Amino acid sequence: MATDRNDALKLDEQDGLKGLRDAFVLRDGLNYLDGNSLGPMQKCVTERVGKCLEREWGQDLIASWNSAGWYRLPQTVGAKIAALVGAGENDVAVTDSTSVNLFKVLAAALSMRPDRNVIVSERSNFPTDLYIAEGLAAFADRGHELRLIDSTDELEGAVDDGVAAVMLTQVNYRSGELHDMAQVTKRVHDAGAVMIWDLAHSAGALPVDLAAADVDFAIGCGYKYLNGGPGAPAFVYVAPRLQDEVSQPLSGWFGHTAPFAMEPTFDAAPTIHRFLTGTPPILSMVALDAALDIWKDVSLGALREKSVKLCELFISLVEERCAGHGLSLASPRDASKRGSQVCFAHENAYPIMQALIARDVIGDFRAPDILRFGFAPLYVRFVDVYDAVDQLLRVLQTEEWKQDRFMVKGAVT
Amino acid sequence: MATDRNDALKLDEQDGLKGLRDAFVLRDGLNYLDGNSLGPMQKCVTERVGKCLEREWGQDLIASWNSAGWYRLPQTVGAKIAALVGAGENDVAVTDSTSVNLFKVLAAALSMRPDRNVIVSERSNFPTDLYIAEGLAAFADRGHELRLIDSTDELEGAVDDGVAAVMLTQVNYRSGELHDMAQVTKRVHDAGAVMIWDLAHSAGALPVDLAAADVDFAIGCGYKYLNGGPGAPAFVYVAPRLQDEVSQPLSGWFGHTAPFAMEPTFDAAPTIHRFLTGTPPILSMVALDAALDIWKDVSLGALREKSVKLCELFISLVEERCAGHGLSLASPRDASKRGSQVCFAHENAYPIMQALIARDVIGDFRAPDILRFGFAPLYVRFVDVYDAVDQLLRVLQTEEWKQDRFMVKGAVT
């Protein structure tokens, strides 16, 4: 473990992934530990989006739906993500937002278990997942109940024979707690329920194997560890055994078996395409498409190994160097139960994070008292971890976070 | 009316909107009459998207949600569209796709009339609108029926006291038929039903006055006459009298009254915001945002006047010069009942359109026998109309459309 800055530099020297950082635009001095909220841009994205603007839209216009492959982007981009989450190349589509995709798969799951009416999730799940379940249940108006548990330890008792679906986020957005996908999925299936995983903080952060765990549905985000750009389109996975069996209510023309036949009646495509809805936002799609090319040379095992080392270093340095300043670890201490982020709780978390940001160390605040730091192994260095702790210590020692300017809250933090 | 090319050039000389074409990227020789499918790019879009990439995402990263106004884009872009459709500046939001937005407003409409179970639409409506209604009705599973009429002349009989909602596209995607929004809305309201208009082929094509017609809900497309780019985000209008009253099932975090409070229970924003769902695709949003700036100097009255003149010229030239070649007008002859497009039917419409496209006159084919030409008044010139007919005549006279290469069908036409 590194105990001074030179040790950290040595770890970077030995890092098998070190060359990948060069692909990213990261200005000098910026210590970006918020890739779990918005991944940074890669240089190739500017070129790809520029080509889409100048050549594809600007010159070729409508013809680009065919000639530039726009029409196939939901599947071609989906295939790149499939490789990161243990899915077959035809089993992932890129479309809409994570929230909209959750609505689709949750509706499909409920339709698979018409005699059951409970949806189980965690109270600490990312709020939009709970909101979507709430909206869907209210509209379905068939007495669906959202049953919230405090921990997956309660699953055994909570998943009874009234439960239609269990929806969980594999890595918790606040604590970074990592669930055992295979074990939980098996338990849910044993109880006769359908399993939905939200991979927002997993895809591109650690190895995921949807097929091996026999997961029914999964959704995930394109703009965090996949670096697809602000509000990048999201993805949806449907187990191949279900693709031709289930339907989803957002049945728009892109989900039709022959969209351009312009038939008045819906005929669902026999593939993952039936989970598409309307026309996808192409500029955002091509940015994500370009951003994903970096993964073809990345070993997910090596990625995870580096992720664990970065997080372990951060925890040990904070606990050692910032001891006595009121920080307490709010993520699992056991690396095997933690994603690629680390949170510390502090009663003044908000202004402390603002003061850190002013020092160009970018993490984020999560209400009510969490300092959250993401360690994306593609571009975060060990020396960044060292320097972040150094800056955190200064903020705490100098108490500069008490300045008024750090107390003002913006719309997005 | 112009009878030769010089007359057309003279009309362009007198055109009050002629300067606007310079804002667009349209390569020499391209005669683009497909802006009703995908509007062309404006020069300002490259700059705006470039700034979003290099500065906002590339340099400022997550901070741009506040500092670059990303978080407010659904409403700031919505306000620009509101000005084009007769809506208050806070009554339009830009989000998701047209299909997804239709699902939201249709669900809201059905929840307003729980004792009625019929949705009325036109058989010739754009298919995705019908598919969405079908998917929604199937999922709601409360005996909803989709009642399709062949013409709005049948509305009187079709809208009985079992009808919850009527959803129509103001300008038909094939024929270009334009409905009388105020009259139809009044008839629907008189029958106690909720009125939903799809403005895909109206917004930016002609003056629309949602408020004056007392419309309940409207949706529309960003990538046709609004020139927002391929798959640009769509818009949704909700009458102010309904915004705080109705709910919609796609209740994601962007529709919450305080998204970043991260509360486990959904609390719908008291504004149009409750019709937002997930994180919007920012690159596609800023392209649309930039594309809309051109409208601030455009009189919609002058726009409509030019649109009518362009369409009238096209009809008269085709009927005069291409007589005897099997073309028949498939759009209303009365300009007051037609949008900004003209269709002709021909039994060999598909290869004829491909041959025209090979001659750089870009219209599109719509199954089974329609040649569709859009006349977007911001950039289409009278000389383009003249030249398009000239090329059409040559294709017909030479019968070059009979070549094998024009018979092959692509995925998107």
Interface residues (C-beta under 8 A of the other chain):
Chain A: V25 R27 Y32 D34 S37 L38 P40 M41 V45 T46 V49 G50 L53 E54 E56 W57 G58 Q59 L61 I62 A63 S64 W65 N66 W70 Y71 R72 D96 S97 T98 S99 V100 F103 A107 S111 R123 P127 T128 L130 Y131 I132 E134 G135 L136 A138 F139 A140 D141 R142 L148 Y223 G229 P230 G231 A232 P233 A234 S247 Q248 P249 L250 S251 G252 W253 F254 G255 H256 P259 F260 A261 M262 E263 P264 T265 F266 T277 G278 T279 P280 P281 I282 L283 S284 M285 A287 I357 I362 D364 R366 A367 G410 A411 V412 T413
Chain B: V25 R27 Y32 D34 S37 L38 P40 M41 V45 T46 V49 G50 L53 E54 E56 W57 G58 Q59 L61 I62 A63 S64 W65 N66 W70 Y71 R72 D96 S97 T98 S99 V100 F103 A107 S111 R123 P127 T128 L130 Y131 I132 E134 G135 L136 A138 F139 A140 D141 R142 L148 Y223 G229 P230 G231 A232 P233 A234 S247 Q248 P249 L250 S251 G252 W253 F254 G255 H256 P259 F260 A261 M262 E263 P264 T265 F266 T277 G278 T279 P280 P281 I282 L283 S284 M285 A287 I357 I362 D364 R366 A367 G410 A411 V412 T413
